[in-house]
């Protein structure tokens, strides 16, 4: 496992501690192997900021780009016993044809103190698009639960603005206006007109592949949060990508066991509901999900991938100062994931008939 070392003046570290919600970066140095990089460092995430083991956001200052990236995230994965669910999920999306951030586990040290195992995640931004040879285009993050493609909030109250829940990562205000117009279409067009027009704004096939990924991994938040929208400048269509998938593979984001049938096969946000109400789109989703179940979401395919992931992490469990568990307990978590895959697979195979 690659070793990352951060060196930071204690006064800047104290500044982060004084206000854990502050997003302003402080100066530090990141050493990877023999290479040193000047960076900006801050905490990231929401609930995780209150935990002992925090997640970090890093921007590269000098040089500006490292391996084609200006920004990376170091996730603590604190609530995930396996430390694996996020990576397993994002890799799964990648295999089924959904653009998603790449990730790798690293061993993090700060001023000589071991901070433990972290998951390095790519930032979904214009630099990632360039690395993947994708056309440049606006990127909009779904930053909270208001990003449900609806006119109503999750509490069924009328939204003050259609862009509630969204933040521009790359682009400008007019790009957010395009999204607002799309949300208006989703909520006001009659079925016949919606069927005719939606394919001019949304890459439907890619959205349905994403839907299959969310449904299989059972990310409860994935339908109204934990995603980004990318407007492909070549196709002029919105595409969707997953983000923060630690609450998956049989557990929720707090690490609690989640029943294998908790999330329905049809998902539950407004856009998904409109699409699956139309027969050709529902049939296409059924074909995509059937293929994913046959080729990707089955124990035969996933077991060796998961085994390898656990073998990679296992030797470093005792080194992480924030993990207080026996390796046998860590190994048992693998069985939780296997059990979920089997039960979820059987559930979804039966539910296919309802589509």
RONUTOR-306052 format. One record per residue (C-alpha): residue in one letter; x, y negated, z. Coordinates in Angstrom, 2 decimals. Each point is the difference from the previous one (the first is absolute). Example, Ala and Ser with C-alpha at 12.3 -4.5 7.8 and 13.67 -1.06 7.14 Angstrom:
% residues 2
atom rest=a, c1=12.30, c2=4.50, c3=7.80;
atom rest=s, c1=1.37, c2=-3.44, c3=-0.66;
END
This chain:
% residues 355
atom rest=x, c1=0.00, c2=0.00, c3=0.00;
atom rest=x, c1=1.33, c2=-3.43, c3=-0.98;
atom rest=x, c1=1.13, c2=-2.27, c3=2.84;
atom rest=x, c1=-1.12, c2=-3.66, c3=0.04;
atom rest=x, c1=1.68, c2=-2.40, c3=2.43;
atom rest=x, c1=-1.41, c2=-3.44, c3=0.80;
atom rest=x, c1=2.17, c2=-2.60, c3=1.73;
atom rest=x, c1=-1.88, c2=-2.98, c3=1.41;
atom rest=x, c1=0.85, c2=-2.84, c3=2.37;
atom rest=x, c1=-1.81, c2=0.70, c3=3.31;
atom rest=x, c1=-1.58, c2=-3.47, c3=-0.08;
atom rest=x, c1=-1.77, c2=0.85, c3=-3.29;
atom rest=x, c1=-1.08, c2=3.34, c3=1.39;
atom rest=x, c1=-1.45, c2=-1.82, c3=3.01;
atom rest=x, c1=-1.82, c2=-2.35, c3=-2.35;
atom rest=x, c1=-1.77, c2=2.98, c3=-1.55;
atom rest=x, c1=-0.89, c2=1.31, c3=3.46;
atom rest=x, c1=-1.30, c2=-3.38, c3=1.17;
atom rest=x, c1=-2.74, c2=0.10, c3=-2.64;
atom rest=x, c1=-0.56, c2=3.43, c3=-1.49;
atom rest=x, c1=-2.60, c2=-1.42, c3=-2.41;
atom rest=x, c1=2.39, c2=-2.47, c3=-1.59;
atom rest=x, c1=0.66, c2=0.89, c3=-3.66;
atom rest=x, c1=2.94, c2=-2.37, c3=-0.51;
atom rest=x, c1=3.18, c2=1.94, c3=-0.77;
atom rest=x, c1=3.12, c2=-0.41, c3=2.14;
atom rest=x, c1=3.56, c2=0.52, c3=-1.30;
atom rest=x, c1=1.76, c2=3.35, c3=0.37;
atom rest=x, c1=2.38, c2=2.37, c3=-1.80;
atom rest=x, c1=-0.90, c2=3.44, c3=-1.31;
atom rest=x, c1=2.76, c2=2.56, c3=-0.50;
atom rest=x, c1=-0.66, c2=3.02, c3=-2.21;
atom rest=x, c1=3.06, c2=2.19, c3=-0.42;
atom rest=x, c1=2.88, c2=-2.35, c3=-0.76;
atom rest=x, c1=-2.26, c2=-2.76, c3=-1.34;
atom rest=x, c1=-1.14, c2=-3.02, c3=2.01;
atom rest=x, c1=-2.93, c2=-2.21, c3=-0.92;
atom rest=x, c1=-1.20, c2=-3.29, c3=1.45;
atom rest=x, c1=-3.70, c2=0.42, c3=0.77;
atom rest=x, c1=-3.05, c2=-1.65, c3=1.52;
atom rest=x, c1=-1.68, c2=2.15, c3=2.66;
atom rest=x, c1=-3.42, c2=-0.07, c3=1.63;
atom rest=x, c1=-2.57, c2=2.36, c3=1.45;
atom rest=x, c1=-2.79, c2=1.32, c3=-2.21;
atom rest=x, c1=-3.34, c2=1.70, c3=0.43;
atom rest=x, c1=-2.85, c2=-0.55, c3=2.41;
atom rest=x, c1=-0.53, c2=2.49, c3=2.85;
atom rest=x, c1=3.61, c2=1.16, c3=-0.26;
atom rest=x, c1=1.32, c2=-3.42, c3=1.11;
atom rest=x, c1=-1.28, c2=0.75, c3=3.50;
atom rest=x, c1=1.88, c2=3.32, c3=0.20;
atom rest=x, c1=3.51, c2=0.58, c3=1.34;
atom rest=x, c1=1.19, c2=1.26, c3=-3.37;
atom rest=x, c1=-0.81, c2=-2.77, c3=-2.48;
atom rest=x, c1=-0.02, c2=-0.12, c3=-3.79;
atom rest=x, c1=2.11, c2=-2.49, c3=-1.95;
atom rest=x, c1=-0.18, c2=-2.02, c3=-3.17;
atom rest=x, c1=3.31, c2=-0.79, c3=-1.71;
atom rest=x, c1=0.75, c2=-2.45, c3=-2.80;
atom rest=x, c1=3.41, c2=-0.03, c3=-1.65;
atom rest=x, c1=1.68, c2=-3.43, c3=-0.03;
atom rest=x, c1=3.51, c2=0.69, c3=-1.30;
atom rest=x, c1=-0.12, c2=1.71, c3=-2.37;
atom rest=x, c1=-3.60, c2=-0.85, c3=-0.89;
atom rest=x, c1=-0.67, c2=3.46, c3=-1.46;
atom rest=x, c1=1.23, c2=3.36, c3=1.27;
atom rest=x, c1=-0.73, c2=3.00, c3=-2.23;
atom rest=x, c1=-2.51, c2=-2.19, c3=-1.82;
atom rest=x, c1=-1.91, c2=-0.95, c3=3.18;
atom rest=x, c1=-0.23, c2=-3.35, c3=1.79;
atom rest=x, c1=-2.17, c2=1.31, c3=2.84;
atom rest=x, c1=-0.31, c2=3.31, c3=1.87;
atom rest=x, c1=-2.01, c2=1.23, c3=2.99;
atom rest=x, c1=1.25, c2=2.18, c3=2.83;
atom rest=x, c1=-2.99, c2=1.79, c3=1.54;
atom rest=x, c1=0.23, c2=1.43, c3=3.52;
atom rest=x, c1=-2.76, c2=2.61, c3=-0.70;
atom rest=x, c1=-0.46, c2=-0.14, c3=3.77;
atom rest=x, c1=-3.50, c2=1.54, c3=0.19;
atom rest=x, c1=0.86, c2=2.86, c3=-2.36;
atom rest=x, c1=1.51, c2=2.99, c3=1.82;
atom rest=x, c1=1.27, c2=1.42, c3=-3.28;
atom rest=x, c1=1.53, c2=-3.32, c3=-1.19;
atom rest=x, c1=-1.00, c2=1.35, c3=-3.42;
atom rest=x, c1=-3.59, c2=-0.85, c3=-0.88;
atom rest=x, c1=0.69, c2=-3.33, c3=-1.68;
atom rest=x, c1=2.74, c2=1.40, c3=-2.22;
atom rest=x, c1=-1.94, c2=3.18, c3=-0.81;
atom rest=x, c1=-2.98, c2=-2.13, c3=-1.04;
atom rest=x, c1=1.87, c2=-2.49, c3=-2.17;
atom rest=x, c1=1.96, c2=2.79, c3=-1.69;
atom rest=x, c1=-3.30, c2=1.83, c3=-0.59;
atom rest=x, c1=-1.47, c2=-3.06, c3=-1.73;
atom rest=x, c1=3.12, c2=-0.26, c3=-2.14;
atom rest=x, c1=-0.36, c2=3.63, c3=-1.12;
atom rest=x, c1=-3.64, c2=-0.43, c3=-1.05;
atom rest=x, c1=0.78, c2=-3.04, c3=-2.14;
atom rest=x, c1=-0.68, c2=-2.96, c3=2.31;
atom rest=x, c1=2.66, c2=-2.72, c3=0.25;
atom rest=x, c1=1.13, c2=-0.01, c3=3.63;
atom rest=x, c1=3.00, c2=-1.18, c3=2.04;
atom rest=x, c1=2.93, c2=2.40, c3=0.31;
atom rest=x, c1=1.31, c2=0.75, c3=3.48;
atom rest=x, c1=2.78, c2=1.74, c3=1.91;
atom rest=x, c1=0.83, c2=0.66, c3=3.64;
atom rest=x, c1=3.00, c2=-1.75, c3=1.52;
atom rest=x, c1=1.66, c2=-0.04, c3=3.42;
atom rest=x, c1=-0.02, c2=-3.59, c3=1.28;
atom rest=x, c1=2.47, c2=-1.60, c3=2.41;
atom rest=x, c1=-0.19, c2=-3.56, c3=1.33;
atom rest=x, c1=3.07, c2=-1.58, c3=1.59;
atom rest=x, c1=1.33, c2=3.49, c3=0.61;
atom rest=x, c1=-3.19, c2=1.30, c3=1.63;
atom rest=x, c1=-1.84, c2=2.84, c3=-1.74;
atom rest=x, c1=-3.58, c2=-1.08, c3=-0.83;
atom rest=x, c1=-0.86, c2=3.41, c3=-1.42;
atom rest=x, c1=-1.54, c2=1.38, c3=-3.18;
atom rest=x, c1=-1.64, c2=-2.53, c3=-2.33;
atom rest=x, c1=-1.70, c2=0.24, c3=-3.36;
atom rest=x, c1=1.36, c2=-2.44, c3=-2.55;
atom rest=x, c1=-2.74, c2=-1.11, c3=-2.39;
atom rest=x, c1=0.21, c2=-1.93, c3=-3.22;
atom rest=x, c1=-1.87, c2=-3.28, c3=-0.03;
atom rest=x, c1=-2.71, c2=0.02, c3=-2.65;
atom rest=x, c1=1.02, c2=-3.16, c3=-1.84;
atom rest=x, c1=1.28, c2=-1.31, c3=-3.34;
atom rest=x, c1=3.39, c2=1.64, c3=0.59;
atom rest=x, c1=-1.62, c2=3.43, c3=0.37;
atom rest=x, c1=-1.84, c2=-0.57, c3=-3.28;
atom rest=x, c1=3.31, c2=-0.78, c3=-1.71;
atom rest=x, c1=1.66, c2=3.11, c3=1.47;
atom rest=x, c1=-2.86, c2=2.14, c3=-1.35;
atom rest=x, c1=0.07, c2=-1.71, c3=-3.41;
atom rest=x, c1=-3.56, c2=-1.24, c3=0.55;
atom rest=x, c1=-1.26, c2=-3.29, c3=-1.49;
atom rest=x, c1=0.21, c2=-2.96, c3=2.35;
atom rest=x, c1=-3.31, c2=-1.06, c3=1.50;
atom rest=x, c1=-1.71, c2=-1.42, c3=3.07;
atom rest=x, c1=-0.02, c2=2.12, c3=3.17;
atom rest=x, c1=-2.66, c2=-0.45, c3=2.68;
atom rest=x, c1=0.14, c2=1.73, c3=3.39;
atom rest=x, c1=-3.08, c2=1.24, c3=1.85;
atom rest=x, c1=1.06, c2=-1.24, c3=3.42;
atom rest=x, c1=-3.07, c2=0.78, c3=2.11;
atom rest=x, c1=-3.34, c2=1.80, c3=0.08;
atom rest=x, c1=-1.83, c2=-2.75, c3=-1.89;
atom rest=x, c1=1.63, c2=1.32, c3=-3.20;
atom rest=x, c1=-2.96, c2=2.31, c3=-0.69;
atom rest=x, c1=-1.02, c2=-1.33, c3=-3.45;
atom rest=x, c1=-3.27, c2=-1.18, c3=1.54;
atom rest=x, c1=-1.87, c2=-3.24, c3=0.62;
atom rest=x, c1=-0.41, c2=1.15, c3=3.59;
atom rest=x, c1=2.52, c2=0.49, c3=2.78;
atom rest=x, c1=0.40, c2=3.40, c3=1.69;
atom rest=x, c1=-2.40, c2=-1.38, c3=2.64;
atom rest=x, c1=-2.61, c2=-0.60, c3=-2.77;
atom rest=x, c1=0.32, c2=-3.76, c3=0.26;
atom rest=x, c1=0.17, c2=-2.18, c3=-3.09;
atom rest=x, c1=3.61, c2=-0.86, c3=-0.81;
atom rest=x, c1=1.09, c2=-3.63, c3=0.09;
atom rest=x, c1=2.19, c2=0.60, c3=-3.08;
atom rest=x, c1=0.38, c2=2.87, c3=-2.48;
atom rest=x, c1=3.78, c2=-0.04, c3=0.47;
atom rest=x, c1=-0.29, c2=0.81, c3=3.71;
atom rest=x, c1=2.33, c2=2.89, c3=0.82;
atom rest=x, c1=2.39, c2=-0.72, c3=-2.88;
atom rest=x, c1=3.41, c2=-1.69, c3=-0.16;
atom rest=x, c1=2.01, c2=-0.86, c3=-3.11;
atom rest=x, c1=3.36, c2=1.76, c3=0.08;
atom rest=x, c1=1.07, c2=-1.09, c3=-3.47;
atom rest=x, c1=-1.86, c2=-2.48, c3=-2.18;
atom rest=x, c1=-2.12, c2=-3.07, c3=0.69;
atom rest=x, c1=-3.51, c2=-1.09, c3=0.94;
atom rest=x, c1=-1.52, c2=0.59, c3=-3.45;
atom rest=x, c1=0.85, c2=3.68, c3=0.34;
atom rest=x, c1=-2.06, c2=0.15, c3=3.18;
atom rest=x, c1=-2.84, c2=-1.66, c3=-1.93;
atom rest=x, c1=0.06, c2=2.89, c3=-2.49;
atom rest=x, c1=-0.43, c2=2.42, c3=2.88;
atom rest=x, c1=-2.91, c2=-2.04, c3=1.37;
atom rest=x, c1=-1.69, c2=0.16, c3=-3.40;
atom rest=x, c1=0.51, c2=3.76, c3=-0.04;
atom rest=x, c1=-1.54, c2=0.37, c3=3.46;
atom rest=x, c1=-2.94, c2=-2.12, c3=-1.18;
atom rest=x, c1=-0.46, c2=2.36, c3=-2.96;
atom rest=x, c1=0.12, c2=3.07, c3=2.24;
atom rest=x, c1=-2.77, c2=-1.39, c3=2.19;
atom rest=x, c1=-2.30, c2=-1.68, c3=-2.52;
atom rest=x, c1=0.11, c2=1.76, c3=-3.38;
atom rest=x, c1=-2.77, c2=2.53, c3=-0.72;
atom rest=x, c1=1.19, c2=3.57, c3=-0.65;
atom rest=x, c1=-0.11, c2=-0.13, c3=-3.79;
atom rest=x, c1=1.93, c2=-3.27, c3=-0.21;
atom rest=x, c1=2.44, c2=1.11, c3=2.73;
atom rest=x, c1=0.77, c2=3.23, c3=-1.91;
atom rest=x, c1=0.70, c2=-2.02, c3=-3.14;
atom rest=x, c1=2.15, c2=-2.71, c3=1.60;
atom rest=x, c1=1.94, c2=1.59, c3=2.88;
atom rest=x, c1=2.50, c2=1.71, c3=-2.31;
atom rest=x, c1=1.04, c2=-3.42, c3=-1.29;
atom rest=x, c1=1.26, c2=-0.98, c3=3.46;
atom rest=x, c1=0.91, c2=3.25, c3=1.78;
atom rest=x, c1=2.18, c2=2.92, c3=-1.10;
atom rest=x, c1=-2.69, c2=2.53, c3=0.84;
atom rest=x, c1=2.08, c2=3.16, c3=-0.47;
atom rest=x, c1=2.73, c2=-1.27, c3=2.32;
atom rest=x, c1=-2.57, c2=-1.13, c3=2.55;
atom rest=x, c1=-1.61, c2=3.46, c3=-0.01;
atom rest=x, c1=3.41, c2=1.65, c3=0.45;
atom rest=x, c1=0.58, c2=-2.31, c3=2.97;
atom rest=x, c1=-3.43, c2=0.94, c3=1.35;
atom rest=x, c1=0.88, c2=3.69, c3=-0.27;
atom rest=x, c1=3.20, c2=-0.69, c3=1.96;
atom rest=x, c1=-1.80, c2=-1.86, c3=2.79;
atom rest=x, c1=-2.67, c2=2.70, c3=0.22;
atom rest=x, c1=2.53, c2=2.85, c3=0.16;
atom rest=x, c1=2.32, c2=-1.56, c3=2.57;
atom rest=x, c1=-3.06, c2=-1.35, c3=1.89;
atom rest=x, c1=1.19, c2=-3.50, c3=0.79;
atom rest=x, c1=-3.08, c2=-1.43, c3=1.72;
atom rest=x, c1=1.28, c2=-3.58, c3=-0.46;
atom rest=x, c1=1.10, c2=0.54, c3=-3.57;
atom rest=x, c1=-3.23, c2=-1.13, c3=-1.64;
atom rest=x, c1=-0.20, c2=-3.45, c3=1.61;
atom rest=x, c1=3.61, c2=-0.61, c3=1.01;
atom rest=x, c1=3.48, c2=1.45, c3=-0.61;
atom rest=x, c1=0.15, c2=-0.70, c3=-3.73;
atom rest=x, c1=1.30, c2=-2.56, c3=-2.46;
atom rest=x, c1=-1.43, c2=-1.13, c3=-3.33;
atom rest=x, c1=2.29, c2=-0.60, c3=-2.97;
atom rest=x, c1=-1.20, c2=-1.76, c3=-3.17;
atom rest=x, c1=1.91, c2=1.62, c3=-2.86;
atom rest=x, c1=0.85, c2=-2.85, c3=-2.38;
atom rest=x, c1=0.13, c2=2.37, c3=-2.98;
atom rest=x, c1=-3.35, c2=1.75, c3=0.46;
atom rest=x, c1=-1.63, c2=-2.97, c3=1.83;
atom rest=x, c1=-1.45, c2=2.56, c3=2.43;
atom rest=x, c1=0.14, c2=0.27, c3=3.78;
atom rest=x, c1=1.82, c2=3.05, c3=1.39;
atom rest=x, c1=0.04, c2=1.13, c3=3.61;
atom rest=x, c1=2.80, c2=1.37, c3=2.16;
atom rest=x, c1=0.01, c2=1.52, c3=3.53;
atom rest=x, c1=1.72, c2=-1.45, c3=3.05;
atom rest=x, c1=0.52, c2=1.09, c3=3.65;
atom rest=x, c1=-1.26, c2=3.58, c3=0.02;
atom rest=x, c1=1.08, c2=1.25, c3=3.42;
atom rest=x, c1=-3.61, c2=0.71, c3=1.01;
atom rest=x, c1=-0.34, c2=3.02, c3=-2.30;
atom rest=x, c1=0.44, c2=3.79, c3=-0.25;
atom rest=x, c1=-2.28, c2=0.76, c3=2.93;
atom rest=x, c1=0.59, c2=-2.95, c3=2.33;
atom rest=x, c1=-1.22, c2=-3.60, c3=0.20;
atom rest=x, c1=2.22, c2=-3.08, c3=0.26;
atom rest=x, c1=0.16, c2=0.40, c3=3.80;
atom rest=x, c1=1.23, c2=3.58, c3=-0.31;
atom rest=x, c1=-3.29, c2=1.61, c3=1.03;
atom rest=x, c1=-1.28, c2=3.12, c3=-1.76;
atom rest=x, c1=-2.51, c2=-0.88, c3=-2.73;
atom rest=x, c1=-2.51, c2=2.62, c3=-1.15;
atom rest=x, c1=0.77, c2=1.32, c3=-3.47;
atom rest=x, c1=-3.42, c2=-1.09, c3=-1.31;
atom rest=x, c1=0.01, c2=-3.50, c3=1.50;
atom rest=x, c1=0.41, c2=-1.83, c3=-3.33;
atom rest=x, c1=-2.55, c2=0.92, c3=-2.71;
atom rest=x, c1=1.07, c2=1.11, c3=-3.47;
atom rest=x, c1=-1.52, c2=-3.19, c3=-1.43;
atom rest=x, c1=1.89, c2=-2.45, c3=2.22;
atom rest=x, c1=-1.85, c2=-3.03, c3=1.28;
atom rest=x, c1=0.94, c2=-3.43, c3=-1.33;
atom rest=x, c1=-2.34, c2=-2.03, c3=-2.26;
atom rest=x, c1=2.04, c2=0.34, c3=-3.19;
atom rest=x, c1=0.26, c2=3.78, c3=0.37;
atom rest=x, c1=-3.74, c2=0.20, c3=0.63;
atom rest=x, c1=-0.77, c2=-1.93, c3=-3.18;
atom rest=x, c1=2.37, c2=2.09, c3=-2.11;
atom rest=x, c1=-1.23, c2=3.37, c3=1.26;
atom rest=x, c1=-3.62, c2=-1.04, c3=-0.54;
atom rest=x, c1=0.73, c2=0.09, c3=-3.75;
atom rest=x, c1=0.07, c2=3.54, c3=-1.39;
atom rest=x, c1=2.97, c2=-0.23, c3=-2.44;
atom rest=x, c1=2.20, c2=-1.51, c3=2.75;
atom rest=x, c1=-1.19, c2=2.55, c3=2.55;
atom rest=x, c1=0.74, c2=2.83, c3=-2.46;
atom rest=x, c1=3.47, c2=-1.42, c3=-0.64;
atom rest=x, c1=0.66, c2=-0.17, c3=3.74;
atom rest=x, c1=-1.12, c2=3.60, c3=0.37;
atom rest=x, c1=2.46, c2=1.07, c3=-2.73;
atom rest=x, c1=2.87, c2=-1.96, c3=1.60;
atom rest=x, c1=-0.70, c2=1.27, c3=3.51;
atom rest=x, c1=-0.36, c2=3.60, c3=-1.24;
atom rest=x, c1=3.41, c2=-0.22, c3=-1.66;
atom rest=x, c1=1.57, c2=-1.57, c3=3.11;
atom rest=x, c1=-1.41, c2=2.76, c3=2.21;
atom rest=x, c1=1.20, c2=2.73, c3=-2.35;
atom rest=x, c1=3.50, c2=-1.34, c3=-0.60;
atom rest=x, c1=0.97, c2=-2.28, c3=2.87;
atom rest=x, c1=-2.22, c2=0.16, c3=3.08;
atom rest=x, c1=0.39, c2=3.65, c3=0.92;
atom rest=x, c1=2.23, c2=1.75, c3=2.51;
atom rest=x, c1=1.86, c2=1.88, c3=-2.74;
atom rest=x, c1=1.29, c2=-3.31, c3=-1.38;
atom rest=x, c1=0.29, c2=-2.02, c3=3.20;
atom rest=x, c1=1.47, c2=2.52, c3=2.45;
atom rest=x, c1=3.58, c2=-0.04, c3=-1.37;
atom rest=x, c1=-0.07, c2=-3.81, c3=-0.22;
atom rest=x, c1=-1.13, c2=-0.31, c3=3.61;
atom rest=x, c1=2.44, c2=2.67, c3=1.20;
atom rest=x, c1=2.87, c2=-1.90, c3=-1.60;
atom rest=x, c1=-1.14, c2=-3.27, c3=1.57;
atom rest=x, c1=-0.11, c2=1.51, c3=3.49;
atom rest=x, c1=3.39, c2=1.66, c3=-0.44;
atom rest=x, c1=1.50, c2=-3.36, c3=-0.98;
atom rest=x, c1=-1.34, c2=-1.75, c3=3.09;
atom rest=x, c1=0.33, c2=2.76, c3=2.61;
atom rest=x, c1=3.74, c2=-0.44, c3=0.84;
atom rest=x, c1=-0.54, c2=-3.70, c3=0.79;
atom rest=x, c1=-3.03, c2=0.24, c3=2.30;
atom rest=x, c1=2.11, c2=0.09, c3=3.17;
atom rest=x, c1=2.00, c2=-3.05, c3=-1.13;
atom rest=x, c1=-3.07, c2=-2.26, c3=-0.19;
atom rest=x, c1=-0.29, c2=-1.72, c3=3.42;
atom rest=x, c1=-3.73, c2=-0.59, c3=-0.47;
atom rest=x, c1=-0.90, c2=3.63, c3=-0.65;
atom rest=x, c1=-0.52, c2=2.08, c3=3.10;
atom rest=x, c1=-0.94, c2=3.44, c3=-1.25;
atom rest=x, c1=1.44, c2=3.44, c3=-0.41;
atom rest=x, c1=0.87, c2=1.18, c3=-3.51;
atom rest=x, c1=-2.58, c2=2.77, c3=0.41;
atom rest=x, c1=-2.68, c2=-2.69, c3=0.44;
atom rest=x, c1=1.28, c2=-1.72, c3=-3.14;
atom rest=x, c1=-0.15, c2=3.31, c3=-1.90;
atom rest=x, c1=-3.59, c2=0.59, c3=1.15;
atom rest=x, c1=-1.03, c2=-3.23, c3=-1.72;
atom rest=x, c1=0.85, c2=1.64, c3=-3.30;
atom rest=x, c1=-2.74, c2=2.55, c3=0.72;
atom rest=x, c1=-2.47, c2=-2.85, c3=0.63;
atom rest=x, c1=0.72, c2=-1.27, c3=-3.51;
atom rest=x, c1=-0.23, c2=3.47, c3=-1.55;
atom rest=x, c1=-3.31, c2=0.65, c3=1.75;
atom rest=x, c1=-1.37, c2=-3.31, c3=-1.23;
atom rest=x, c1=1.02, c2=0.72, c3=-3.61;
atom rest=x, c1=-1.74, c2=3.38, c3=0.01;
atom rest=x, c1=-3.21, c2=-1.31, c3=1.55;
atom rest=x, c1=-0.08, c2=-3.20, c3=-2.04;
atom rest=x, c1=0.63, c2=1.95, c3=-3.21;
atom rest=x, c1=-2.88, c2=2.40, c3=0.70;
atom rest=x, c1=-2.30, c2=-2.90, c3=0.93;
atom rest=x, c1=0.79, c2=-1.97, c3=-3.17;
atom rest=x, c1=-0.33, c2=3.06, c3=-2.25;
atom rest=x, c1=-3.52, c2=0.57, c3=1.34;
atom rest=x, c1=-0.88, c2=-3.69, c3=-0.25;
atom rest=x, c1=1.01, c2=-0.17, c3=-3.70;
atom rest=x, c1=-3.41, c2=1.45, c3=-0.87;
atom rest=x, c1=-1.69, c2=-3.11, c3=1.43;
atom rest=x, c1=1.72, c2=-2.35, c3=-2.44;
END
